[in-house]
């Protein structure tokens, strides 16, 4: 029985990779910035802001929602999207830890 690659890595590494993959497109970064400014919106609001087709925006929203970075609530025939603050906080914490591990100590760190 062979091992999957996922068991070779710890949960923190796997989660950082999932979140990084979810935000790995400039359109997704733009969507997150838009949601941060507007708190909640529908797909059409984002489509009006970004130079993308509604179907493309929907695909990006789906990827962000799958990773848990955004939430969507159904309002009749529309879905209203907003940031999932808990996951945004998790993402910040995980990336802060990763950056600390990757950062090389500078001379001032020894003082």
N, CA, C and O atoms as a printed pandas DataFrame, in Angstrom:
     atom_number atom_name residue_name chain_id  residue_number  x_coord  y_coord  z_coord
0              1         N          UNK        A               1    0.844   -1.177    0.000
1              2        CA          UNK        A               1    0.000    0.000    0.000
2              3         C          UNK        A               1    0.889    1.241    0.000
3              4         O          UNK        A               1    1.769    1.371    0.851
4              5         N          UNK        A               2    0.671    2.133   -0.928
5              6        CA          UNK        A               2    1.511    3.323   -1.018
6              7         C          UNK        A               2    0.921    4.465   -0.200
7              8         O          UNK        A               2   -0.291    4.548    0.001
8              9         N          UNK        A               3    1.795    5.331    0.259
9             10        CA          UNK        A               3    1.374    6.505    1.024
10            11         C          UNK        A               3    1.033    7.640    0.072
11            12         O          UNK        A               3    1.670    7.801   -0.969
12            13         N          UNK        A               4    0.035    8.419    0.430
13            14        CA          UNK        A               4   -0.221    9.620   -0.356
14            15         C          UNK        A               4    0.768   10.682    0.094
15            16         O          UNK        A               4    1.268   10.639    1.218
16            17         N          UNK        A               5    1.042   11.617   -0.770
17            18        CA          UNK        A               5    1.990   12.676   -0.430
18            19         C          UNK        A               5    1.502   13.512    0.741
19            20         O          UNK        A               5    2.313   14.072    1.480
20            21         N          UNK        A               6    0.199   13.606    0.921
21            22        CA          UNK        A               6   -0.357   14.425    1.996
22            23         C          UNK        A               6    0.096   13.956    3.371
23            24         O          UNK        A               6    0.270   14.779    4.270
24            25         N          UNK        A               7    0.291   12.659    3.556
25            26        CA          UNK        A               7    0.703   12.177    4.880
26            27         C          UNK        A               7    2.170   12.468    5.163
27            28         O          UNK        A               7    2.631   12.275    6.288
28            29         N          UNK        A               8    2.894   12.920    4.180
29            30        CA          UNK        A               8    4.302   13.241    4.373
30            31         C          UNK        A               8    4.512   14.642    4.940
31            32         O          UNK        A               8    5.630   15.009    5.302
32            33         N          UNK        A               9    3.434   15.422    5.014
33            34        CA          UNK        A               9    3.529   16.805    5.455
34            35         C          UNK        A               9    2.592   17.055    6.626
35            36         O          UNK        A               9    1.564   16.393    6.766
36            37         N          UNK        A              10    2.965   18.036    7.481
37            38        CA          UNK        A              10    2.111   18.309    8.642
38            39         C          UNK        A              10    0.901   19.140    8.230
39            40         O          UNK        A              10    0.851   19.691    7.130
40            41         N          UNK        A              11   -0.062   19.217    9.122
41            42        CA          UNK        A              11   -1.324   19.894    8.796
42            43         C          UNK        A              11   -1.122   21.382    8.499
43            44         O          UNK        A              11   -1.827   21.948    7.664
44            45         N          UNK        A              12   -0.175   22.008    9.171
45            46        CA          UNK        A              12    0.109   23.421    8.907
46            47         C          UNK        A              12    0.622   23.628    7.494
47            48         O          UNK        A              12    0.199   24.559    6.809
48            49         N          UNK        A              13    1.526   22.770    7.055
49            50        CA          UNK        A              13    2.057   22.872    5.702
50            51         C          UNK        A              13    0.962   22.649    4.663
51            52         O          UNK        A              13    0.892   23.354    3.656
52            53         N          UNK        A              14    0.128   21.682    4.916
53            54        CA          UNK        A              14   -0.965   21.390    3.980
54            55         C          UNK        A              14   -1.936   22.562    3.913
55            56         O          UNK        A              14   -2.366   22.947    2.826
56            57         N          UNK        A              15   -2.285   23.130    5.060
57            58        CA          UNK        A              15   -3.246   24.232    5.083
58            59         C          UNK        A              15   -2.684   25.483    4.406
59            60         O          UNK        A              15   -3.394   26.157    3.659
60            61         N          UNK        A              16   -1.410   25.796    4.666
61            62        CA          UNK        A              16   -0.797   26.946    3.999
62            63         C          UNK        A              16   -0.829   26.748    2.488
63            64         O          UNK        A              16   -1.119   27.687    1.747
64            65         N          UNK        A              17   -0.535   25.539    2.025
65            66        CA          UNK        A              17   -0.558   25.254    0.586
66            67         C          UNK        A              17   -1.961   25.406    0.011
67            68         O          UNK        A              17   -2.125   25.949   -1.081
68            69         N          UNK        A              18   -2.979   24.932    0.737
69            70        CA          UNK        A              18   -4.367   25.078    0.279
70            71         C          UNK        A              18   -4.749   26.551    0.140
71            72         O          UNK        A              18   -5.332   26.962   -0.862
72            73         N          UNK        A              19   -4.413   27.329    1.155
73            74        CA          UNK        A              19   -4.754   28.746    1.134
74            75         C          UNK        A              19   -3.972   29.482    0.056
75            76         O          UNK        A              19   -4.520   30.341   -0.634
76            77         N          UNK        A              20   -2.694   29.149   -0.092
77            78        CA          UNK        A              20   -1.872   29.785   -1.123
78            79         C          UNK        A              20   -2.412   29.471   -2.513
79            80         O          UNK        A              20   -2.455   30.344   -3.381
80            81         N          UNK        A              21   -2.818   28.241   -2.719
81            82        CA          UNK        A              21   -3.389   27.863   -4.010
82            83         C          UNK        A              21   -4.670   28.653   -4.282
83            84         O          UNK        A              21   -4.916   29.082   -5.409
84            85         N          UNK        A              22   -5.472   28.838   -3.251
85            86        CA          UNK        A              22   -6.748   29.552   -3.413
86            87         C          UNK        A              22   -6.552   31.014   -3.790
87            88         O          UNK        A              22   -7.391   31.587   -4.483
88            89         N          UNK        A              23   -5.461   31.623   -3.346
89            90        CA          UNK        A              23   -5.245   33.045   -3.646
90            91         C          UNK        A              23   -4.186   33.255   -4.731
91            92         O          UNK        A              23   -3.675   34.363   -4.898
92            93         N          UNK        A              24   -3.862   32.196   -5.462
93            94        CA          UNK        A              24   -2.750   32.252   -6.408
94            95         C          UNK        A              24   -3.087   32.877   -7.761
95            96         O          UNK        A              24   -2.365   32.652   -8.733
96            97         N          UNK        A              25   -4.132   33.632   -7.841
97            98        CA          UNK        A              25   -4.483   34.310   -9.091
98            99         C          UNK        A              25   -4.757   35.776   -8.775
99           100         O          UNK        A              25   -5.417   36.076   -7.780
100          101         N          UNK        A              26   -4.269   36.685   -9.597
101          102        CA          UNK        A              26   -4.483   38.110   -9.319
102          103         C          UNK        A              26   -5.957   38.497   -9.218
103          104         O          UNK        A              26   -6.306   39.400   -8.458
104          105         N          UNK        A              27   -6.816   37.828   -9.969
105          106        CA          UNK        A              27   -8.249   38.135   -9.887
106          107         C          UNK        A              27   -8.789   37.796   -8.501
107          108         O          UNK        A              27   -9.651   38.502   -7.978
108          109         N          UNK        A              28   -8.289   36.732   -7.914
109          110        CA          UNK        A              28   -8.754   36.344   -6.568
110          111         C          UNK        A              28   -8.280   37.339   -5.526
111          112         O          UNK        A              28   -9.005   37.646   -4.580
112          113         N          UNK        A              29   -7.070   37.841   -5.695
113          114        CA          UNK        A              29   -6.573   38.886   -4.791
114          115         C          UNK        A              29   -7.460   40.123   -4.930
115          116         O          UNK        A              29   -7.834   40.730   -3.927
116          117         N          UNK        A              30   -7.796   40.499   -6.160
117          118        CA          UNK        A              30   -8.661   41.661   -6.393
118          119         C          UNK        A              30  -10.038   41.449   -5.775
119          120         O          UNK        A              30  -10.616   42.378   -5.210
120          121         N          UNK        A              31  -10.563   40.242   -5.879
121          122        CA          UNK        A              31  -11.868   39.932   -5.273
122          123         C          UNK        A              31  -11.792   40.076   -3.757
123          124         O          UNK        A              31  -12.687   40.656   -3.142
124          125         N          UNK        A              32  -10.738   39.557   -3.158
125          126        CA          UNK        A              32  -10.582   39.663   -1.696
126          127         C          UNK        A              32  -10.461   41.121   -1.268
127          128         O          UNK        A              32  -11.046   41.524   -0.262
128          129         N          UNK        A              33   -9.705   41.914   -2.025
129          130        CA          UNK        A              33   -9.578   43.335   -1.699
130          131         C          UNK        A              33  -10.934   44.042   -1.823
131          132         O          UNK        A              33  -11.273   44.893   -1.001
132          133         N          UNK        A              34  -11.699   43.685   -2.847
133          134        CA          UNK        A              34  -13.020   44.264   -3.033
134          135         C          UNK        A              34  -13.926   43.913   -1.853
135          136         O          UNK        A              34  -14.621   44.778   -1.320
136          137         N          UNK        A              35  -13.914   42.642   -1.450
137          138        CA          UNK        A              35  -14.758   42.213   -0.332
138          139         C          UNK        A              35  -14.329   42.875    0.977
139          140         O          UNK        A              35  -15.170   43.180    1.822
140          141         N          UNK        A              36  -13.036   43.094    1.146
141          142        CA          UNK        A              36  -12.556   43.754    2.361
142          143         C          UNK        A              36  -13.076   45.186    2.444
143          144         O          UNK        A              36  -13.359   45.681    3.535
144          145         N          UNK        A              37  -13.203   45.847    1.309
145          146        CA          UNK        A              37  -13.696   47.231    1.277
146          147         C          UNK        A              37  -15.216   47.314    1.416
147          148         O          UNK        A              37  -15.741   48.253    2.015
148          149         N          UNK        A              38  -15.914   46.332    0.863
149          150        CA          UNK        A              38  -17.371   46.417    0.785
150          151         C          UNK        A              38  -18.103   45.505    1.762
151          152         O          UNK        A              38  -19.330   45.554    1.836
152          153         N          UNK        A              39  -17.400   44.693    2.495
153          154        CA          UNK        A              39  -17.927   43.784    3.513
154          155         C          UNK        A              39  -18.817   42.683    2.955
155          156         O          UNK        A              39  -18.642   41.525    3.334
156          157         N          UNK        A              40  -19.748   42.983    2.087
157          158        CA          UNK        A              40  -20.594   41.956    1.484
158          159         C          UNK        A              40  -21.048   42.436    0.113
159          160         O          UNK        A              40  -21.224   43.634   -0.104
160          161         N          UNK        A              41  -21.232   41.517   -0.790
161          162        CA          UNK        A              41  -21.682   41.896   -2.127
162          163         C          UNK        A              41  -22.157   40.668   -2.883
163          164         O          UNK        A              41  -22.005   39.535   -2.425
164          165         N          UNK        A              42  -22.726   40.911   -4.029
165          166        CA          UNK        A              42  -23.121   39.816   -4.900
166          167         C          UNK        A              42  -22.134   39.745   -6.060
167          168         O          UNK        A              42  -21.369   40.680   -6.294
168          169         N          UNK        A              43  -22.157   38.656   -6.763
169          170        CA          UNK        A              43  -21.224   38.428   -7.862
170          171         C          UNK        A              43  -21.270   39.571   -8.874
171          172         O          UNK        A              43  -20.232   39.985   -9.389
172          173         N          UNK        A              44  -22.452   40.073   -9.158
173          174        CA          UNK        A              44  -22.588   41.165  -10.119
174          175         C          UNK        A              44  -21.835   42.416   -9.716
175          176         O          UNK        A              44  -21.316   43.130  -10.573
176          177         N          UNK        A              45  -21.769   42.694   -8.412
177          178        CA          UNK        A              45  -21.009   43.847   -7.922
178          179         C          UNK        A              45  -19.532   43.695   -8.273
179          180         O          UNK        A              45  -18.882   44.651   -8.695
180          181         N          UNK        A              46  -19.015   42.494   -8.096
181          182        CA          UNK        A              46  -17.607   42.227   -8.382
182          183         C          UNK        A              46  -17.367   42.311   -9.890
183          184         O          UNK        A              46  -16.354   42.851  -10.335
184          185         N          UNK        A              47  -18.296   41.778  -10.660
185          186        CA          UNK        A              47  -18.170   41.792  -12.120
186          187         C          UNK        A              47  -18.127   43.228  -12.651
187          188         O          UNK        A              47  -17.417   43.520  -13.613
188          189         N          UNK        A              48  -18.884   44.109  -12.022
189          190        CA          UNK        A              48  -18.862   45.519  -12.431
190          191         C          UNK        A              48  -17.515   46.161  -12.124
191          192         O          UNK        A              48  -17.092   47.079  -12.827
192          193         N          UNK        A              49  -16.845   45.694  -11.093
193          194        CA          UNK        A              49  -15.569   46.274  -10.650
194          195         C          UNK        A              49  -14.373   45.715  -11.422
195          196         O          UNK        A              49  -13.437   46.453  -11.730
196          197         N          UNK        A              50  -14.398   44.439  -11.732
197          198        CA          UNK        A              50  -13.269   43.778  -12.379
198          199         C          UNK        A              50  -13.527   43.584  -13.880
199          200         O          UNK        A              50  -14.674   43.454  -14.308
200          201         N          UNK        A              51  -12.465   43.567  -14.658
201          202        CA          UNK        A              51  -12.636   43.382  -16.106
202          203         C          UNK        A              51  -12.761   41.907  -16.476
203          204         O          UNK        A              51  -12.028   41.407  -17.330
204          205         N          UNK        A              52  -13.694   41.217  -15.825
205          206        CA          UNK        A              52  -13.876   39.782  -16.043
206          207         C          UNK        A              52  -15.352   39.478  -16.276
207          208         O          UNK        A              52  -16.235   40.193  -15.801
208          209         N          UNK        A              53  -15.594   38.410  -17.013
209          210        CA          UNK        A              53  -16.964   37.959  -17.234
210          211         C          UNK        A              53  -17.543   37.414  -15.939
211          212         O          UNK        A              53  -16.804   36.973  -15.058
212          213         N          UNK        A              54  -18.862   37.444  -15.826
213          214        CA          UNK        A              54  -19.538   36.945  -14.625
214          215         C          UNK        A              54  -19.189   35.486  -14.365
215          216         O          UNK        A              54  -18.994   35.098  -13.213
216          217         N          UNK        A              55  -19.107   34.679  -15.403
217          218        CA          UNK        A              55  -18.790   33.255  -15.220
218          219         C          UNK        A              55  -17.383   33.077  -14.671
219          220         O          UNK        A              55  -17.143   32.182  -13.861
220          221         N          UNK        A              56  -16.449   33.920  -15.104
221          222        CA          UNK        A              56  -15.067   33.848  -14.601
222          223         C          UNK        A              56  -15.021   34.255  -13.137
223          224         O          UNK        A              56  -14.356   33.604  -12.331
224          225         N          UNK        A              57  -15.719   35.322  -12.789
225          226        CA          UNK        A              57  -15.788   35.760  -11.391
226          227         C          UNK        A              57  -16.387   34.642  -10.537
227          228         O          UNK        A              57  -15.898   34.372   -9.440
228          229         N          UNK        A              58  -17.425   34.002  -11.026
229          230        CA          UNK        A              58  -18.059   32.904  -10.288
230          231         C          UNK        A              58  -17.083   31.760  -10.038
231          232         O          UNK        A              58  -17.089   31.171   -8.957
232          233         N          UNK        A              59  -16.251   31.441  -11.014
233          234        CA          UNK        A              59  -15.262   30.373  -10.838
234          235         C          UNK        A              59  -14.250   30.742   -9.759
235          236         O          UNK        A              59  -13.876   29.904   -8.938
236          237         N          UNK        A              60  -13.805   32.005   -9.764
237          238        CA          UNK        A              60  -12.857   32.449   -8.741
238          239         C          UNK        A              60  -13.507   32.459   -7.354
239          240         O          UNK        A              60  -12.872   32.080   -6.370
240          241         N          UNK        A              61  -14.753   32.885   -7.276
241          242        CA          UNK        A              61  -15.474   32.861   -6.000
242          243         C          UNK        A              61  -15.602   31.436   -5.479
243          244         O          UNK        A              61  -15.476   31.198   -4.278
244          245         N          UNK        A              62  -15.849   30.498   -6.370
245          246        CA          UNK        A              62  -15.972   29.093   -5.980
246          247         C          UNK        A              62  -14.670   28.584   -5.358
247          248         O          UNK        A              62  -14.701   27.880   -4.348
248          249         N          UNK        A              63  -13.538   28.932   -5.949
249          250        CA          UNK        A              63  -12.237   28.497   -5.410
250          251         C          UNK        A              63  -11.970   29.114   -4.044
251          252         O          UNK        A              63  -11.476   28.438   -3.141
252          253         N          UNK        A              64  -12.293   30.391   -3.889
253          254        CA          UNK        A              64  -12.092   31.061   -2.601
254          255         C          UNK        A              64  -13.024   30.491   -1.535
255          256         O          UNK        A              64  -12.639   30.340   -0.375
256          257         N          UNK        A              65  -14.235   30.181   -1.936
257          258        CA          UNK        A              65  -15.197   29.609   -0.989
258          259         C          UNK        A              65  -14.789   28.194   -0.586
259          260         O          UNK        A              65  -14.922   27.823    0.580
260          261         N          UNK        A              66  -14.296   27.404   -1.532
261          262        CA          UNK        A              66  -13.864   26.037   -1.235
262          263         C          UNK        A              66  -12.758   26.022   -0.176
263          264         O          UNK        A              66  -12.723   25.139    0.681
264          265         N          UNK        A              67  -11.858   27.005   -0.243
265          266        CA          UNK        A              67  -10.785   27.107    0.746
266          267         C          UNK        A              67  -11.273   27.712    2.057
267          268         O          UNK        A              67  -10.553   27.699    3.055
268          269         N          UNK        A              68  -12.489   28.241    2.057
269          270        CA          UNK        A              68  -13.060   28.806    3.276
270          271         C          UNK        A              68  -12.727   30.267    3.495
271          272         O          UNK        A              68  -13.096   30.832    4.525
272          273         N          UNK        A              69  -12.032   30.896    2.545
273          274        CA          UNK        A              69  -11.608   32.281    2.723
274          275         C          UNK        A              69  -12.791   33.240    2.640
275          276         O          UNK        A              69  -12.784   34.303    3.261
276          277         N          UNK        A              70  -13.801   32.859    1.871
277          278        CA          UNK        A              70  -15.017   33.666    1.807
278          279         C          UNK        A              70  -16.211   32.793    2.152
279          280         O          UNK        A              70  -16.150   31.564    2.100
280          281         N          UNK        A              71  -17.296   33.464    2.506
281          282        CA          UNK        A              71  -18.559   32.787    2.779
282          283         C          UNK        A              71  -19.590   33.331    1.802
283          284         O          UNK        A              71  -19.507   34.479    1.366
284          285         N          UNK        A              72  -20.553   32.498    1.468
285          286        CA          UNK        A              72  -21.633   32.936    0.597
286          287         C          UNK        A              72  -22.960   32.552    1.212
287          288         O          UNK        A              72  -23.172   31.400    1.589
288          289         N          UNK        A              73  -23.856   33.525    1.312
289          290        CA          UNK        A              73  -25.192   33.253    1.830
290          291         C          UNK        A              73  -26.200   33.524    0.729
291          292         O          UNK        A              73  -26.106   34.519    0.011
292          293         N          UNK        A              74  -27.151   32.639    0.609
293          294        CA          UNK        A              74  -28.149   32.740   -0.447
294          295         C          UNK        A              74  -29.230   33.734   -0.036
295          296         O          UNK        A              74  -29.792   33.655    1.056
296          297         N          UNK        A              75  -29.501   34.659   -0.931
297          298        CA          UNK        A              75  -30.527   35.681   -0.724
298          299         C          UNK        A              75  -31.428   35.656   -1.956
299          300         O          UNK        A              75  -31.190   36.377   -2.926
300          301         N          UNK        A              76  -32.457   34.825   -1.907
301          302        CA          UNK        A              76  -33.323   34.640   -3.069
302          303         C          UNK        A              76  -32.564   33.940   -4.178
303          304         O          UNK        A              76  -32.081   32.821   -4.001
304          305         N          UNK        A              77  -32.459   34.602   -5.325
305          306        CA          UNK        A              77  -31.732   34.012   -6.447
306          307         C          UNK        A              77  -30.275   34.443   -6.472
307          308         O          UNK        A              77  -29.514   34.011   -7.337
308          309         N          UNK        A              78  -29.880   35.293   -5.530
309          310        CA          UNK        A              78  -28.509   35.806   -5.483
310          311         C          UNK        A              78  -27.757   35.193   -4.314
311          312         O          UNK        A              78  -28.357   34.749   -3.336
312          313         N          UNK        A              79  -26.448   35.176   -4.429
313          314        CA          UNK        A              79  -25.588   34.780   -3.331
314          315         C          UNK        A              79  -24.775   36.000   -2.919
315          316         O          UNK        A              79  -24.124   36.631   -3.752
316          317         N          UNK        A              80  -24.816   36.328   -1.638
317          318        CA          UNK        A              80  -24.055   37.450   -1.100
318          319         C          UNK        A              80  -22.766   36.900   -0.504
319          320         O          UNK        A              80  -22.797   35.971    0.304
320          321         N          UNK        A              81  -21.645   37.468   -0.899
321          322        CA          UNK        A              81  -20.337   36.990   -0.460
322          323         C          UNK        A              81  -19.712   37.968    0.520
323          324         O          UNK        A              81  -19.923   39.178    0.443
324          325         N          UNK        A              82  -18.928   37.404    1.454
325          326        CA          UNK        A              82  -18.163   38.215    2.390
326          327         C          UNK        A              82  -16.930   37.422    2.811
327          328         O          UNK        A              82  -16.863   36.208    2.619
328          329         N          UNK        A              83  -15.962   38.121    3.385
329          330        CA          UNK        A              83  -14.771   37.449    3.901
330          331         C          UNK        A              83  -15.138   36.600    5.107
331          332         O          UNK        A              83  -16.008   36.972    5.895
332          333         N          UNK        A              84  -14.487   35.483    5.245
333          334        CA          UNK        A              84  -14.618   34.656    6.445
334          335         C          UNK        A              84  -13.488   35.095    7.367
335          336         O          UNK        A              84  -12.352   34.639    7.227
336          337         N          UNK        A              85  -13.799   35.975    8.303
337          338        CA          UNK        A              85  -12.783   36.582    9.164
338          339         C          UNK        A              85  -11.951   35.549    9.918
339          340         O          UNK        A              85  -10.755   35.751   10.126
340          341         N          UNK        A              86  -12.570   34.451   10.327
341          342        CA          UNK        A              86  -11.817   33.408   11.043
342          343         C          UNK        A              86  -10.727   32.815   10.165
343          344         O          UNK        A              86   -9.609   32.588   10.627
344          345         N          UNK        A              87  -11.045   32.564    8.910
345          346        CA          UNK        A              87  -10.055   31.978    7.998
346          347         C          UNK        A              87   -9.017   33.025    7.587
347          348         O          UNK        A              87   -7.847   32.692    7.400
348          349         N          UNK        A              88   -9.430   34.272    7.447
349          350        CA          UNK        A              88   -8.467   35.336    7.159
350          351         C          UNK        A              88   -7.467   35.430    8.310
351          352         O          UNK        A              88   -6.266   35.565    8.075
352          353         N          UNK        A              89   -7.943   35.361    9.539
353          354        CA          UNK        A              89   -7.048   35.373   10.707
354          355         C          UNK        A              89   -6.137   34.146   10.716
355          356         O          UNK        A              89   -4.948   34.253   11.015
356          357         N          UNK        A              90   -6.698   32.986   10.389
357          358        CA          UNK        A              90   -5.900   31.759   10.314
358          359         C          UNK        A              90   -4.801   31.899    9.261
359          360         O          UNK        A              90   -3.652   31.524    9.494
360          361         N          UNK        A              91   -5.166   32.440    8.106
361          362        CA          UNK        A              91   -4.211   32.609    7.022
362          363         C          UNK        A              91   -3.084   33.551    7.443
363          364         O          UNK        A              91   -1.916   33.292    7.152
364          365         N          UNK        A              92   -3.424   34.624    8.114
365          366        CA          UNK        A              92   -2.403   35.562    8.587
366          367         C          UNK        A              92   -1.471   34.889    9.576
367          368         O          UNK        A              92   -0.253   35.041    9.485
368          369         N          UNK        A              93   -2.025   34.157   10.506
369          370        CA          UNK        A              93   -1.209   33.468   11.508
370          371         C          UNK        A              93   -0.276   32.451   10.851
371          372         O          UNK        A              93    0.919   32.421   11.148
372          373         N          UNK        A              94   -0.813   31.629    9.969
373          374        CA          UNK        A              94   -0.007   30.603    9.312
374          375         C          UNK        A              94    1.099   31.207    8.456
375          376         O          UNK        A              94    2.226   30.710    8.456
376          377         N          UNK        A              95    0.786   32.273    7.727
377          378        CA          UNK        A              95    1.818   32.877    6.883
378          379         C          UNK        A              95    2.842   33.639    7.720
379          380         O          UNK        A              95    4.017   33.687    7.354
380          381         N          UNK        A              96    2.422   34.233    8.831
381          382        CA          UNK        A              96    3.384   34.882    9.730
382          383         C          UNK        A              96    4.384   33.860   10.255
383          384         O          UNK        A              96    5.587   34.120   10.276
384          385         N          UNK        A              97    3.892   32.703   10.678
385          386        CA          UNK        A              97    4.770   31.649   11.190
386          387         C          UNK        A              97    5.720   31.182   10.085
387          388         O          UNK        A              97    6.918   31.019   10.319
388          389         N          UNK        A              98    5.191   30.971    8.902
389          390        CA          UNK        A              98    6.030   30.531    7.786
390          391         C          UNK        A              98    7.108   31.553    7.466
391          392         O          UNK        A              98    8.267   31.188    7.271
392          393         N          UNK        A              99    6.746   32.818    7.410
393          394        CA          UNK        A              99    7.729   33.860    7.092
394          395         C          UNK        A              99    8.795   33.976    8.170
395          396         O          UNK        A              99    9.955   34.250    7.864
396          397         N          UNK        A             100    8.419   33.771    9.427
397          398        CA          UNK        A             100    9.403   33.788   10.505
398          399         C          UNK        A             100   10.389   32.629   10.350
399          400         O          UNK        A             100   11.587   32.786   10.590
400          401         N          UNK        A             101    9.876   31.474    9.950
401          402        CA          UNK        A             101   10.741   30.318    9.747
402          403         C          UNK        A             101   11.673   30.511    8.561
403          404         O          UNK        A             101   12.799   30.013    8.567
404          405         N          UNK        A             102   11.212   31.231    7.546
405          406        CA          UNK        A             102   12.006   31.422    6.337
406          407         C          UNK        A             102   12.984   32.581    6.443
407          408         O          UNK        A             102   13.999   32.602    5.747
408          409         N          UNK        A             103   12.689   33.539    7.302
409          410        CA          UNK        A             103   13.522   34.735    7.419
410          411         C          UNK        A             103   14.891   34.385    7.991
411          412         O          UNK        A             103   15.016   33.637    8.960
412          413         N          UNK        A             104   15.898   34.946    7.363
413          414        CA          UNK        A             104   17.262   34.746    7.870
414          415         C          UNK        A             104   17.514   35.799    8.935
415          416         O          UNK        A             104   17.118   36.954    8.780
416          417         N          UNK        A             105   18.166   35.406   10.005
417          418        CA          UNK        A             105   18.460   36.398   11.052
418          419         C          UNK        A             105   19.416   37.452   10.524
419          420         O          UNK        A             105   20.364   37.151    9.798
420          421         N          UNK        A             106   19.146   38.695   10.903
421          422        CA          UNK        A             106   20.043   39.784   10.529
422          423         C          UNK        A             106   20.939   40.107   11.710
423          424         O          UNK        A             106   20.730   39.617   12.820
424          425         N          UNK        A             107   21.909   40.915   11.463
425          426        CA          UNK        A             107   22.851   41.288   12.529
426          427         C          UNK        A             107   22.107   41.912   13.704
427          428         O          UNK        A             107   22.470   41.678   14.856
428          429         N          UNK        A             108   21.070   42.703   13.429
429          430        CA          UNK        A             108   20.332   43.361   14.512
430          431         C          UNK        A             108   19.579   42.339   15.372
431          432         O          UNK        A             108   19.251   42.628   16.523
432          433         N          UNK        A             109   19.296   41.123   14.815
433          434        CA          UNK        A             109   18.628   40.101   15.597
434          435         C          UNK        A             109   19.531   39.546   16.709
435          436         O          UNK        A             109   19.037   38.948   17.665
436          437         N          UNK        A             110   20.787   39.733   16.592
437          438        CA          UNK        A             110   21.718   39.200   17.591
438          439         C          UNK        A             110   21.963   40.162   18.731
439          440         O          UNK        A             110   22.605   39.787   19.712
440          441         N          UNK        A             111   21.481   41.379   18.643
441          442        CA          UNK        A             111   21.741   42.376   19.692
442          443         C          UNK        A             111   20.757   42.264   20.832
443          444         O          UNK        A             111   20.837   43.029   21.793
